[in-house]
Amino acid sequence: MMHLVLADSELELIPEKIAGHPSVRGYRSRILDSSLHHNAMKSLKGGYRRGRPDIVHISLLVAMESILNREGMLRVYIHTRGDTVIYINPETRIIKNYGRFKGLMQQLLERGRVPSNGEALMEARNETLAQLLEKLDGRKILFSPEGKRGSMGEIMEEDVVCIIGGFPHGDFLSPVYDMADEVVSIYHEVLPAWTVVMEAIVSYENKFIFRQP
Ligand SMILES: C[S@@+](CC[C@H](N)C(=O)[O-])C[C@H]1O[C@@H](n2cnc3c(N)ncnc32)[C@H](O)[C@@H]1O
């Protein structure tokens, strides 16, 4: 099983501090989005990296539509800067439309689960990254451009926890370096989170589904 954790993801509701700002008031969605709210975000601590639901959206599309997920060998978790962990049911099909996806995320963060009745497709719990990682079995690989250069194929193990930053700039906010068994760089440049998600999943598929040498 591969557990995929998008850590310190920049997904959150619009903070109270900027809710009345003119660049925020005109929008219906209550999800912070730097492409819309950048003016107001200048006054937020860490505003240069916050408000990136697109990173979560694209990463989820890549992961949930993968062969690995179809084979039942993938579990995905989104950990956010506010220490919420979103548990994704493997049956979930991610909405392709970005606006509707943000609407769903708003519902999830406000109500704790979607849909509100029946089996939950996504559930949001108040949990730190440490509390999540403690529960997951497998070698914990932290992906970082600052890590030791390694080959994806070699580092993958049958039970593995892949930790990838769900943020655009800067470093992990959670003390994740203490929790990882290994810190690995897969390329000499910084890559977007979804590319690392894709590379990790494809390497795992090649090694444990297609059994390529
Ligand atoms: C856009 S990067 C975040 C940038 C940030 N400066 C950093 O150093 O983590 C998103 C995430 O993708 C992963 N990543 C990006 N480039 C990588 C690389 N060359 N090797 C391994 N992981 C990488 C890391 O998990 C990173 O947190």
The ligand as an SDF file (V2000), in Angstrom:
LIG
                    3D

 27 29  0  0  0  0  0  0  0  0999 V2000
    6.8400   23.4830   -5.1360 C   0  0  0  0  0  0  0  0  0  0  0  0
    7.6030   22.4000   -4.0110 S   0  0  0  0  0  0  0  0  0  0  0  0
    7.6800   23.3640   -2.5820 C   0  0  0  0  0  0  0  0  0  0  0  0
    8.9140   24.2000   -2.6930 C   0  0  0  0  0  0  0  0  0  0  0  0
    9.7770   24.2860   -1.5270 C   0  0  0  0  0  0  0  0  0  0  0  0
   10.8020   25.2740   -1.8240 N   0  0  0  0  0  0  0  0  0  0  0  0
   10.4310   23.0720   -0.9990 C   0  0  0  0  0  0  0  0  0  0  0  0
   11.6510   23.1460   -0.9010 O   0  0  0  0  0  0  0  0  0  0  0  0
    9.7860   22.0870   -0.5950 O   0  0  0  0  0  0  0  0  0  0  0  0
    6.3440   21.2340   -3.6160 C   0  0  0  0  0  0  0  0  0  0  0  0
    6.8340   19.9180   -3.0500 C   0  0  0  0  0  0  0  0  0  0  0  0
    7.2460   19.0450   -4.1040 O   0  0  0  0  0  0  0  0  0  0  0  0
    8.3040   18.2230   -3.6430 C   0  0  0  0  0  0  0  0  0  0  0  0
    9.4770   18.4890   -4.4990 N   0  0  0  0  0  0  0  0  0  0  0  0
    9.6570   19.5290   -5.3540 C   0  0  0  0  0  0  0  0  0  0  0  0
   10.8140   19.4180   -6.0100 N   0  0  0  0  0  0  0  0  0  0  0  0
   11.3910   18.2680   -5.5730 C   0  0  0  0  0  0  0  0  0  0  0  0
   12.6080   17.6020   -5.8920 C   0  0  0  0  0  0  0  0  0  0  0  0
   13.4660   18.0850   -6.7760 N   0  0  0  0  0  0  0  0  0  0  0  0
   12.8620   16.4270   -5.2710 N   0  0  0  0  0  0  0  0  0  0  0  0
   11.9990   15.9140   -4.3560 C   0  0  0  0  0  0  0  0  0  0  0  0
   10.8440   16.5080   -4.0270 N   0  0  0  0  0  0  0  0  0  0  0  0
   10.5380   17.6680   -4.6230 C   0  0  0  0  0  0  0  0  0  0  0  0
    8.5610   18.5640   -2.1990 C   0  0  0  0  0  0  0  0  0  0  0  0
    7.8500   17.6790   -1.3800 O   0  0  0  0  0  0  0  0  0  0  0  0
    8.0240   19.9710   -2.1190 C   0  0  0  0  0  0  0  0  0  0  0  0
    7.6760   20.3200   -0.8020 O   0  0  0  0  0  0  0  0  0  0  0  0
  1  2  1  0
  2  3  1  0
  2 10  1  0
  3  4  1  0
  4  5  1  0
  5  6  1  0
  5  7  1  0
  7  8  2  0
  7  9  1  0
 10 11  1  0
 11 12  1  0
 11 26  1  0
 12 13  1  0
 13 14  1  0
 13 24  1  0
 14 15  1  0
 14 23  1  0
 15 16  2  0
 16 17  1  0
 17 18  1  0
 17 23  2  0
 18 19  1  0
 18 20  2  0
 20 21  1  0
 21 22  2  0
 22 23  1  0
 24 25  1  0
 24 26  1  0
 26 27  1  0
M  CHG  2   2   1   9  -1
M  END
$$$$
